[in-house]
Amino acid sequence: MRCQRQTSNFKLPASIIVPNWNGAHHLPTCLDSLRRQSHPSFDIIVVDNGSSDGSLELLERDYPEVKVVALPENRGFAGGVNAGIREAQGEIVAVFNNDAEADPRWLEELAGALTRHPEAGMVTPKVLLFDRREVINTVGDFYGVDGVPGNRGVWQRDEGQFDREEYVFGAAGVAAAYRRAMLDEVGLFDEEFFAFCEDVDLAWRAQLAGWKCVYVPQAVVYHKLSATGGGKIASYYCGRNFIYVIAKNYPTTLLRKHWRRIVRAQIDIAWKALKAWRGEAARARLRGQLAGLWNLPRMLAKRRAIQCTGRVSNKYLESILTKIA
């Protein structure tokens, strides 16, 4: 069922995709906030990754307007979102974490930015912590010349320093929106990533193809940080997927220029993990790095196709990377 509102000038229909895995305790806060969206035309798709906690029963009972895609197993964030995108009809495809709450104007503001910026294929909101709403979780993704991605503004107190609409490297997957035309061109999330950094990988492919990303501070979201995945799980996938992103996307000319920084950053990550060896997360990070190196041939095979489709200059790409001291 498509929810209809009449309070916005931005008429592009949108589909909101919510991946869920055993998140029944998060879904009411999430979906109630999406029900309140002021955007005039949108539908909600929950993709369930084989939950066993009563999520499907809750959705059937309390949210009959939501389309449910029930997968037989957990395909991770990337696989779950892709399943939703394949069912979506909207010209705008928004992705929303099940452990987040949206301000009523979140979707309208993102859609408005896509209307104002035809060069943008991605838009990203201001994401604040759910339980400390004066603290920033992310105001878009950055990507360092050393091959390490991160969240802009993370842990900073929100005092208006990020209240300007501006270009950023990429959209944080917690609550981003994507133009359908961009996804049709550059492809969906890479399901080999499973979870973590799949949004960074997509941002790279989009930037290489000439699509920009706009940060929209008027679109506000509150996020229960790592409520559905963190600790050793996040450490493993970040350790692996940092390497995947470099192997697939980092342009050859820039690799030749910055390879020392990239290698040094990976050694530093490994060294810090070795020093904290007794911790599960540290050991998981090392396993992730090893998995990333082991699977390099598959990523390099994908790299060839991606690099051949680049439409922007290396000078531009270097200009959007964060310089590391």
PyMOL commands that set and color helices and strands:
alter all, ss='L'
color gray80, all
select helices_A, chain A and resi 27-35+55-62+76-87+106-116+180-186+191-193+198-208+231-249+252-275+280-294+296-308+314-319
alter helices_A, ss='H'
color red, helices_A
select strands_A, chain A and resi 3-4+14-20+41-49+67-71+92-95+100-102+120-129+136-138+141-143+149-151+166-168+177-179+212-223
alter strands_A, ss='S'
color yellow, strands_A
deselect
rebuild
show_as cartoon
